[in-house]
Amino acid sequence: MSFAIITETTGNLPTALAAEHDIHVIPFYYFLDGREMTCADTAYFDARAYYDAIRKGAQVNTAQINPQRYMDAMEPCLQRGEDILFVGLSSGISGSFASAGIARQELLEQYPERNIRLIDSLGAGLGEGMLALRAANCRANGMDLEETFARISKFRDRMYQVFIVDDLMHLRRTGRLSNVSALVGYILGIKPLLKGNENGKIVAFGKIRGRKASIHAMAEKYFMLADRPELQTVGISHAACPEDAAYLMELISNRMPPKEFLLVEHEPVTGSHIGPGALALFFGGSDGVRTK
């Protein structure tokens, strides 16, 4: 039996790609200088203008999704007789996944004959969206809900997520950096390497001097840890730094090219926490890779 796949705009999937794979996307809302906004269609998101506004001092605030919004998105699928696989933003950086759990519990009381599976991506951006995309591929290849849930849960633990930022102020302001001792390196002018760890939290795990050197360090993580890259899609997202994203792609392509790249501009909600100039790399590794 087929099933619905639901994720969120924080998964950073281009709208057309999500539609092509029949992935339902729940919008996150954010407030730009007090105005409520959303990025429901990536075709209309002007990343350059958004991140330039942040550079100039615009204030962005975000909030977790409440259970009712998840229920509103999920219930039509249940009414059509579909089970659901939901892939959500890391519980390590947002309370929204807990809201999805509340929605699930209430909906299953109303639709006891249906099944709703939730996957905590332990990631953000493409660390979330690429799991939903892989789930759609599993479904297209004939896997049922339980098979897909098991496959994606395992891949989730092998998804490596490494990134750099121009200014740690954004992670400091929103409390998203777990090991704040890394700020010492930043004060000295040394850029930290950041990653999503095995608990879905953002941690600094290396210090590199210089922007270009830090991009090389990201590529080296891929060269050391990627598992059979010729078979996988590698994700790159950037917050208004397309030249750096192209340079990272070139480094990887010249030495260990993957099957394909998914290159996106970083969406505004999680983008507000990492700030303009952020650059992120996502790929699959072996068991335990998230601890490395």
WONORVEN-V274264 format. One record per pair of residues at least 12 apart in sequence whose ideal C-beta (glycine too) atoms are under 7 Angstrom apart, sorted by the first residue. I is the first residue (numbers start at 1). J is the second residue. D is the distance in Angstrom with one decimal. If there is no record, write none. Layout:
BEGIN
i->(I	I)
j->(J	J)
d->(D	D)
END
This chain:
BEGIN
i->(1	2	2	3	3	3	3	3	3	4	4	4	4	5	5	5	5	5	5	5	6	6	6	6	6	6	7	7	7	7	7	7	8	8	8	8	8	9	9	9	9	9	9	9	10	10	10	10	10	10	10	11	11	11	11	12	12	12	12	12	12	12	13	13	13	13	14	14	15	15	15	21	21	22	23	23	24	26	26	26	26	27	28	28	29	30	30	30	30	30	30	31	31	32	32	33	33	39	39	45	47	47	48	50	51	51	51	52	54	54	54	55	60	62	62	64	64	64	64	65	65	66	67	67	67	70	70	70	71	71	71	74	74	74	75	78	78	78	83	83	83	83	84	84	85	85	85	85	85	86	86	86	86	87	87	87	87	87	87	88	88	88	88	89	89	89	90	90	90	90	90	90	90	91	91	92	92	92	92	93	93	93	93	93	97	100	101	104	104	115	117	117	119	119	119	119	119	120	121	122	122	122	122	123	123	123	123	124	124	125	125	125	125	126	126	126	126	126	127	127	127	127	130	130	130	130	131	131	131	131	134	134	135	135	138	155	157	158	158	158	158	158	159	159	160	160	160	160	160	161	161	161	161	162	162	162	162	162	163	163	163	163	163	163	164	164	164	164	164	164	164	165	165	165	165	165	166	166	166	166	167	168	168	170	170	170	170	171	171	171	174	176	176	177	177	178	178	178	179	179	182	185	190	190	190	191	191	191	192	192	192	193	193	193	193	193	197	198	198	215	215	215	215	216	218	218	219	219	219	222	222	222	223	223	225	225	225	226	226	226	227	227	227	229	229	229	230	230	231	232	232	232	232	233	233	233	233	234	234	234	234	234	235	235	236	236	236	236	236	236	237	237	237	237	238	238	238	238	239	239	239	239	239	239	239	240	241	241	244	245	245	248	248	249	249	266	266)
j->(144	82	139	82	83	84	85	139	145	24	77	82	84	23	24	85	132	135	136	139	24	26	73	74	84	86	23	25	87	128	129	132	25	26	28	88	89	25	27	28	39	40	267	269	28	89	124	128	267	269	270	87	128	129	132	125	126	129	237	264	266	267	25	129	132	133	42	264	41	42	43	133	136	136	132	136	73	65	69	70	73	40	65	269	63	60	61	62	268	269	272	60	61	58	60	58	59	267	268	268	240	265	240	268	239	240	276	240	272	275	276	276	272	269	272	94	95	96	99	96	99	99	99	102	103	99	100	103	103	106	107	103	107	116	107	107	111	114	114	115	116	145	116	117	117	135	145	148	149	100	116	118	119	119	121	128	131	132	135	100	118	120	121	121	124	128	120	121	122	123	124	196	200	120	200	122	199	200	201	124	176	200	201	202	120	118	118	116	118	145	145	149	131	149	152	153	156	200	156	156	196	199	200	159	161	196	200	196	270	237	266	270	280	235	237	262	264	282	159	161	196	282	233	235	262	282	152	155	156	159	152	155	148	152	151	284	290	284	285	286	287	289	282	284	225	283	285	289	290	195	196	280	282	193	195	218	221	281	194	274	278	279	280	281	191	193	194	214	218	278	279	194	274	275	277	278	275	276	277	278	275	183	186	272	273	274	275	202	273	274	273	202	273	202	204	201	202	203	203	204	204	207	207	208	209	208	211	214	204	206	207	205	206	208	214	217	290	290	291	244	247	248	279	251	248	281	248	251	252	252	281	283	255	256	285	289	292	256	283	285	284	285	286	256	258	283	258	259	259	258	259	283	284	258	259	260	262	252	258	261	282	283	262	282	248	249	261	263	280	281	264	265	266	280	265	266	278	279	266	271	274	275	276	277	278	276	277	279	279	263	279	279	281	261	263	278	280)
d->(6.4	6.9	6.7	5.8	4.3	6.3	5.8	6.8	4.5	6.2	4.0	4.6	5.0	4.9	6.8	5.2	5.8	5.3	5.6	6.7	4.4	6.5	6.1	6.5	6.1	4.7	6.1	5.9	4.6	6.4	6.3	4.0	6.5	4.8	5.8	6.4	5.9	5.8	5.0	5.1	5.4	6.9	5.9	6.7	5.4	4.6	6.0	6.0	6.6	5.4	5.3	6.9	4.0	3.1	5.7	4.4	5.1	4.8	5.9	5.5	6.5	4.7	6.9	4.1	6.7	6.5	4.9	6.2	4.7	4.7	6.0	6.3	3.8	6.7	5.3	5.6	6.5	6.7	6.5	6.8	4.7	4.7	6.4	4.5	7.0	5.9	6.8	4.8	5.8	5.1	6.4	6.9	4.5	6.1	5.6	5.4	5.6	5.4	5.3	6.8	5.4	3.9	5.2	5.6	5.2	3.8	3.8	6.9	7.0	6.5	5.5	5.1	3.9	5.2	6.1	5.4	4.5	4.1	6.2	4.7	5.5	5.7	4.6	4.1	4.4	6.0	4.9	3.6	4.5	6.5	6.0	6.4	5.8	6.8	6.4	6.2	4.5	5.0	5.6	4.3	6.9	5.0	4.6	7.0	5.0	5.7	6.0	6.0	6.1	6.0	6.8	4.9	6.8	4.9	5.6	6.1	4.9	4.4	6.5	5.2	6.6	6.1	6.2	6.6	5.9	5.7	6.6	5.8	4.9	5.4	5.7	6.7	3.6	5.0	5.9	6.4	5.3	3.0	4.0	6.3	5.4	6.7	6.7	6.5	5.3	5.8	6.4	4.7	6.0	6.1	6.1	4.5	6.5	6.9	5.7	6.0	6.4	6.7	6.2	6.2	6.4	6.9	3.3	6.2	5.4	5.1	6.6	7.0	4.5	5.2	6.1	5.6	5.9	3.6	5.6	6.6	6.8	4.5	5.9	4.4	5.8	5.5	6.8	5.3	7.0	5.9	5.5	6.8	5.8	7.0	6.1	6.1	5.4	5.0	5.5	6.5	6.5	5.3	5.3	6.5	6.4	5.6	6.6	6.1	5.7	5.6	4.8	5.1	6.5	5.8	4.1	6.8	5.4	6.3	4.8	5.3	5.1	5.2	5.3	6.9	6.1	6.2	3.7	6.8	6.0	6.4	6.7	4.8	6.7	6.9	5.4	6.8	5.1	5.7	6.6	4.7	6.2	6.2	3.1	6.9	5.4	6.2	4.9	6.9	5.7	6.0	3.6	6.6	6.2	6.6	4.8	5.3	5.0	5.5	6.8	4.4	6.0	5.1	5.1	5.7	3.2	4.2	4.5	6.7	5.2	5.4	6.9	4.9	3.9	6.7	5.5	5.9	3.8	6.2	6.6	5.8	6.0	4.2	5.5	6.0	6.0	5.3	6.8	6.8	6.3	5.1	6.2	4.2	5.8	5.9	6.3	5.7	6.4	5.7	4.4	5.4	6.1	6.8	5.0	6.2	5.6	5.1	5.0	5.5	4.4	6.8	6.7	5.9	5.7	5.5	5.8	6.5	5.2	6.7	6.3	5.2	5.4	6.8	4.2	5.5	6.9	4.8	4.7	3.6	6.0	6.0	6.3	5.0	7.0	5.8	5.0	7.0	4.5	4.7	6.4	6.1	6.9	5.0	4.4	5.2	6.5	6.6	5.3	6.0	4.2	5.4	5.2	5.9	5.1	6.2	6.2	6.6	6.6	5.9	6.7	6.2	7.0)
END
